[in-house]
């Protein structure tokens, strides 16, 4: 009788442990990846040329002659950094530039003003131009997507 009682108690303890693990112990985080916050919309306070946060225009690139010089935002230009110049987007704005001709894109930050040629909207650093495959052509019709708009200091 005593052996039977011990077996029964052992069974109850084992079942209890399994229930406890099932109820409490197996809760795992939804994802082991860190949460990435992506802006879904640009606030209305920021002047965005296109309500869909996309725009197109002709881009050129610049590099060797400007290496180490101070940009309009006050940062030092390095042609191997992922930066671009633009007259109408605030400094610090993060954009994705895509060359539809090559299908390549890259992400960069507005740190300068330019280009100083009327028909062009963007001046990409050498690194950005290389990433989207426009070095040889020198110019490209690009699509620019605003990822994070910054408000300029007034």
N, C-alpha and C positions, 0 to 999 in steps of 0.2 A: 504494500500500500504506500509505503514511504517513497519508493522509487517512482511510483505512478504520480505522486504529488510533485516530486521534483521535476519530472518530465513535463508535467502540465505547467508548472511555474516557469520553467525554461522556455517553453513554447510561448507563454504569455509575454515574457520579457522580450523574446526575439521579435514577435509580432509588434509589440509596443515600440521597439527600436526602429523597425521598418516604417511604422506609421509616423513616428516622430521625424525621421529622415525625409519621408515623402512630404510631410506637411511643412516643415521648417527648413531642413537642411539642404534641400536641392534647389532652392531659389538662387538663380544665377542672374547676373546682369544681362539685359537684353542684348548688349553687344560689348565685346571686349575692346572695340575700337573707341578712341576718344571722340566725343561729339564735336562735329564741325559745324559752326554756325555760318550759314551762307545768306547774305542779304537777299530777300525775295523782292524787294521793291526799293526804289530810291525815293526818299522823302520829297514832297512837292517843293520844299524850300530850295532845293538844288536845281539849277537850270539844266534840264536834260533835253537836248535837241529833239529826240525821238521818244514818244511815250512808251515804246517797247524797249527802251534802253539800248537800242542798236543804232548805229549810223554808218554810213559809208563815205569814202573819200579817197583821194590820191595821197599816197605816202611816199616819202623819199627817206633816205637814211644819211646819217652823219657819224663821223668818228674821228679818224686820225688827226685832223686839224684842230679839233676841240678837246682832245684828251687832256685832262687835268685842269681845265678852265672852269670857272665858277658859272653855274647855270642861273637862270632867272629866279629860281627858288632859293638860291644860296648854297646848294649842294655842289660838290665837285663832280664834273662829268667824267665818267669812265666809259669808254666805248664798249667794254665787255659787260656792263651792267644792263639789266633789262629795264630800260627807261625810254621815254619818248618826250617829244616837244609837241605842244598843241596850244593854239591861241585861246580856245574857248572852254577847256576843261580845267577845273581848279587843280593846283598843285597837290600831289598826294593821291589823286584819283587813280584807282586800280582798274585797268582795262584788259580785255582779251582782244588781241589783234589777229585777224584771220586773213590769209591770202587765198581767195577762192580759186585762183589759178593753180595753186599747188595743194590746196586743202590743208596746209599747215597753219598752226596757230601758236601763240605764246602769250604770256601774261606779263605786263609791265606797269610801271608807275609814271605818271606825268610829273616831270621835274623841271621842265624848261618851256620857253615860249618859242614858237616857230611853227612851221617853216616860214621863211621870208620870201616865198614865191607865191603869188596870188592864187594859182590854181590848186595848190597843195594844202591839205588839212593837217597832216601829221609828218613829223620828222622822227624816225625811229633810230635808236642807237644801233651800232653795227651788230651787236649781239642779237637784238630783236630781228633785224633785217635778215640775218643769216638763218635764224630759226624758222622764219616763214618763207625762205627761199626767194628773196628778192635782191640779193647782193648784185648779181650779174646784170639784171635789168635796170637797177637803180631806182625805178619807180614801180609802184603796184597799186592797183585799185583794191582797197582793203575794207573789211568790215570790222567795226570796233564795237565791242560790247562793254557797257559799264558794269563792273562788278562791285565796286565800292566807290561811291562819290564822296568827296571831301568838300567841306565848306571853307572857302578862302577867308583868311583874316582880312578884315576891313579896317 
